[in-house]
Amino acid sequence: MKTTNSRRSVFDAILAPVYRWALAHPILVLLFAAAITAVLAGYIARLEIDVDFTNYLNRRDPAVVAAEEASDRYGSQLRSMVLIEAPDGIFRPEVLARIDALEGELEELPLVAEVTGPFNAKVIRGTETAVTISSVGPGGAAPTTPDEIEVYRQRVLGDRTLRDYVVSSTGTAAAIYVLPVDNDEMVSFAETIEEVALKYASDDLEISIAGLAYMNLTLSRSMRRDLGLFIPLVVVAIVAVLYAAFRWHWGVLIPFAVVGLSVVWTVGLMAIASVPLTVLSFILPVVLMAIGIADGIHVLSRYREEIRNGNQKEEAILRTMRAMQRPVVMTSLTTAAGFLALLNAYMVPQRMFGLFTTAGILFAMVLSLVLIPAILRLVKVPTIRAAKAPKHHPVASSLGAMVRFVVRYRWFVLAGCVAAGAVLGSGISMVDIETSQRAYVGEGHPAVASLDRMDELFSGADQILIEIDTGVPGRLKNPEVLDEMVALEAFLTEHGVNKTISLAGIVREMNQRFHADDPAYYAVPDDRSLVAQLLLLFTFQGGSLDAMALGDYSAGEVIGFHSLKTGEEQVDLVRDVTAYLDEHFEGAELVGSTRIQSSMLSSIARSQITSLFTSIGAAGIIVVLLMSSVVAGLISLLPLLFTVVVTFGVMAYAGMPLDIATLMISSITIGIGIDYGIHYIERAREEMAIADDRASALIRAARTAGRGIFYNALSLALGFVILLLSTFQAMRHFGLLTTMTMLISAGAALVVIPAILSAFRVRFRARSGGP
C-alpha cells in the first residue's frame, strides 16, 4: 500500500490559517461578509444600461476614427426611418392625408432636428424659362384631388433621388427620415418617435420603425425581458441540481450564499466603476451563478464524504478544505484566465464582461474558502445513509462503470476521440464571422424585421459613406472631380449599392433642369463656371447640400444605400471600394458603418485566435505551476482542445456564425472546462498514491470526484441552456454552444484523461500535502 507525502505545501502555508481562522470565528466571518454586501448593494441602483452599439466600438480602430471625424465635419447621419405600408397603395387621399399628418407631427417634436418625408422632400423642376426647387408635395403638404395626386405620383416616382427613398417604386410604401437633436438621447428619441408613429397604424396602414435609435430601444426592452426571465429560471435550475446532489437544505443554501454574494459584489463593483450593463454583460449574473456554484458543489461533496468516513464535524471541515484548497484555487484561476483572455477582444463590452466576470469568479473563490467552512461550523452535520455511499450512488456507479470501460478499451476510446476530432475539425475553416446588429438580434427580432422591409421596398437600410477630400477650397466644383464621382457611383452600383446621393448627382440634375429637362444634359458640364452657377442657383432656391459638400466645397461625401446583409459581402464591398479609391482618388476614404463592420469582422477573427491561445497558455501555466507537474498540466488541457475542436466543428456544420457573443466560447470553454480535468486529476493522484492498482484508482476517482464533476457540469448546462429563451439570436447560439461545451468537456475529462493515464502509464510527481 502506498502512502501520501505529508510534506507541508504552499497551499497549506497560505490557506490553512485562513480557514482555521474562519472556523474559529464563524460569526465574525458572516458579519464581515454582510457588511461588504450591504455597502456594494447600495451602489447597484446607480448601475446604468447602455445598448448603443456605437459606444461599444474600439476608439483606436482607424475605421472608427475616420467615422467620428466625418461625423464632426458633416454632421450625424444616424437617422431613424418611419416606414408606412399600404397594401392597396399610398396614392389615395385618405392615406396621403395620414402620412402628411404623421410627417407634420414628427416635425413638431422637441427631440427632432430634421424630418425628410414624402411631402417636404425637395425636388428640382425646370422649364424653358426657369429652374425651381420646392417641396415635392403641393405646398409641402399632401395632394387632395385626383389630379393633384396624379401629378404628385408622377413627380415623386419620376425623381431619381426620391424614388425608392421617400416613396417605393411599388407605390405601396412611404418612408419618413427623422434626425435627432442629440445622439446621446437615442432611446428617449426612439420612444417618442414610436409613440407618435404607432397612433397612425390601422388595419390598412402598417407602421414600422427602423434605424439605430429604434434598434437601441428594442435591445433595451429585450435585455430587461431576458434578465427578468433568466434569473428566476437559473435559480430554479440550480436549486434542483443542488437538491438532487445533496438532499440537504444547507447543501442548497450554502452554495447559493456564495454565488449570491459574488453576484452582488460584482454588480456593485461595476456600478462603482461606472461600467454599464450592455447587450453582452447583462447575462453576467446568470453566468456567475452558473459558474460560481461549482466550488460549492465540490467542497460539499468532499465534506459529505469525510462525514461518511466517520470524521467529526471540525475535523471533516479541515480535511475537506485541505483536500479542496488546491482544486478550488486552480479551477478559479484557470477560469479567470479564460475570461481575462477576452481583454484581447475588439469590442469594449466583451472586455468588460471578461474583466468583471473574472472579479466575480475570484470573489466566489474567496467566499468558498472562507464563508463555506464558517457556515459549516455553525450548522448541523448532514445525515448520510450508508446506502448513499459513493460506491452505490447511481451517478457514482454509472461513472465508475464508464471509466472501467474506458480503461479496458483505452486504445479504442482514444482512436475514436481522434477520429471525431479530425472529422469535426476539418470543418472549422467554414465557420462564418458576422459582426452586425442583425446577426446579434436575429432575423425574427422586430428591429430587424423593419430593416428587412426597408431593404425590400426601398434602396436599403444600410449606408456606405465615402469622403472625397480634395484639400483645396472650391475644388469639388471642378468637372474632372465631379466626373470621377460619377464614375465612383457607377462602380458602387455595379457592386451591390442600390442608390447613391452626391454633389455630382445634384449638378447633373440641375444641368438637365436648366436645359428644359432635356435628358441629354443629365451630365456634368465641362465648364466650371456653369457648375458654380448651377450650385449657386440650387442653394438660392432653398436646396440643401447637407453632407454632400462642405461650405467651401473642399470636401464632401458620397452616400450609398445598400442591403448587403452578410459580413463577407460587406468585407468584399469595402475591399473593392478601397482599391478603387486608392487607384482613382487622392484624399478619399470610406468613413461609415460599412467600413466599421468590415474592420470588426477581421478584428474578431484575430481576437478569437489570440484569445484562444492566450487562455490555453495561461490555463496550462497555472495548472503546471500549482500542480507542480508538467505532465498533469498537459493532460488536463487535452480534453479542452478536443472540446474546442468539436465546438467549432459543430458551429461550422450547423451554420452558426462567430459573432460578438459566440466569440467568447473558446475562452469560456478553456476557462471553465479545464476545471473538470483538474478535479479528476487531483483525485486520481490522491487515489494512485494509496493504491497499487492504477485502474482501480481511476475508477474510484470517477466515483468520487466524478460525481462532483457530473453535478457541476449539469448545473452549468442548465444555467446556460436557459439562454435559449433569449430574444437575441446570438445569445441563443451562445447558450446552446456553451451548454454543449460544458457537457462535452466534462465527458472528455472522464474519458480522455483516464484513457491516457491507463494507456501510457503516466507517472506524476508525488503530490505534497493531502487530506
C-alpha positions, 0 to 999 in steps of 0.5 A: 500500500502506498502512502501520501507525502505529508510534506507541508505545501504552499497551499497549506502555508497560505490557506490553512490559517485562513480557514482555521481562522474562519472556523474559529470565528464563524460569526465574525466571518458572516458579519464581515461578509454582510457588511461588504454586501450591504455597502456594494448593494447600495451602489447597484441602483446607480448601475446604468444600461447602455445598448448603443452599439456605437459606444461599444466600438474600439476608439483606436480602430482607424475605421472608427476614427475616420467615422467620428471625424466625418461625423464632426465635419458633416454632421450625424447621419444616424437617422431613424426611418418611419416606414408606412405600408399600404397594401392597396397603395399610398396614392389615395387621399385618405392615406396621403392625408395620414402620412402628411399628418404623421410627417407634420407631427414628427416635425413638431417634436422637441427631440427632432432636428430634421424630418425628410418625408414624402411631402417636404422632400425637395425636388428640382423642376425646370422649364424653358424659362426657369429652374425651381426647387420646392417641396415635392408635395403641393405646398409641402403638404399632401395632394387632395384631388385626383389630379393633384395626386396624379401629378404628385405620383408622377413627380415623386416616382419620376425623381431619381433621388426620391424614388425608392427613398421617400416613396417605393417604386411599388407605390405601396410604401412611404418612408419618413427620415427623422434626425435627432437633436442629440445622439446621446438621447437615442432611446428617449428619441426612439420612444417618442418617435414610436409613440407618435408613429404607432397612433397612425397604424390601422388595419390598412396602414402598417407602421414600422420603425427602423434605424439605430435609435429604434434598434437601441430601444428594442435591445433595451426592452429585450435585455430587461425581458431576458434578465427578468426571465433568466434569473428566476429560471437559473435559480430554479435550475440550480436549486434542483441540481443542488437538491438532487446532489445533496438532499440537504437544505444547507447543501442548497443554501450554502452554495447559493450564499456564495454565488449570491454574494459574488453576484452582488459584489460584482454588480456593485463593483461595476456600478462603482466603476461606472461600467454599464450593463450592455447587450453582452454583460447583462447575462453576467449574473446568470453566468456567475451563478452558473459558474460560481456554484461549482466550488460549492458543489465540490467542497460539499461533496468532499465534506459529505464524504469525510462525514461518511468516513466517520470524521467529526464535524471540525475535523471533516471541515479541515480535511475537506478544505485541505483536500479542496484548497488546491482544486478550488484555487486552480479551477478559479484561476484557470477560469479567470484566465479564460475570461481575462483572455477576452481583454484581447477582444475588439469590442469594449463590452466583451472586455468588460464582461471578461474583466468583471466576470473574472472579479466575480469568479475570484470573489466566489473563490474567496467566499468558498474558502472562507464563508463555506467552512464558517457556515459549516461550523455553525450548522448541523452535520448532514445525515448520510445513509450508508446506502448513499455511499459513493460506491452505490450512488447511481451517478457514482456507479454509472461513472465508475462503470464508464471509466472501467470501460474506458480503461479496458478499451483505452486504445479504442476510446482514444482512436475514436476521440481522434477520429471525431476530432479530425472529422469535426475539425476539418470543418472549422475553416467554414465557420462564418464571422458576422459582426452586425446588429442583425446577426446579434438580434436575429432575423425574427427580432422586430428591429430587424424585421423593419430593416428587412422591409426597408431593404425590400421596398426601398434602396436599403437600410444600410449606408456606405459613406465615402469622403472625397477630400480634395484639400483645396477650397472650391475644388469639388466644383471642378468637372474632372472631380465631379466626373470621377464621382460619377464614375465612383457611383457607377462602380458602387452600383455595379457592386451591390449599392442600390442608390447613391446621393452626391454633389455630382448627382445634384449638378447633373440634375440641375444641368438637365433642369436648366436645359428644359429637362432635356435628358441629354444634359443629365451630365456634368458640364465641362465648364466650371463656371456653369457648375458654380452657377448651377450650385449657386442657383440650387442653394438660392432656391432653398436646396440643401447640400447637407453632407454632400459638400462642405461650405467651401466645397473642399470636401464632401461625401458620397452616400450609398444605400445598400442591403448587403446583409452578410459580413463577407459581402460587406468585407468584399464591398469595402475591399473593392471600394478601397482599391478603387479609391486608392487607384482613382482618388487622392484624399478619399476614404470610406468613413461609415458603418460599412467600413466599421463592420468590415474592420470588426469582422477581421478584428474578431477573427484575430481576437478569437485566435489570440484569445484562444491561445492566450487562455490555453497558455495561461490555463496550462501555466497555472495548472503546471505551476500549482500542480507542480507537474508538467505532465498533469498540466498537459493532460488536463488541457487535452480534453479542452482542445478536443472540446474546442475542436468539436465546438467549432466543428459543430458551429461550422456544420450547423451554420452558426456564425462567430459573432460578438457573443459566440466569440467568447466560447473558446475562452469560456470553454478553456476557462471553465472546462479545464476545471473538470480535468483538474478535479479528476486529476487531483483525485486520481493522484490522491487515489494512485498514491494509496493504491497499487492498482492504477485502474482501480484508482481511476475508477474510484476517482470517477466515483468520487470526484466524478460525481462532483464533476457530473453535478457541476457540469449539469448545473452549468448546462442548465444555467446556460441552456436557459439562454435559449429563451433569449430574444437575441439570436446570438445569445441563443447560439451562445447558450446552446454552444456553451451548454454543449461545451460544458457537457462535452468537456466534462465527458472528455475529462472522464474519458480522455484523461483516464484513457491516457493515464491507463494507456501510457502509464503516466507517472506524476510527481508525488503530490505534497500535502493531502487530506 
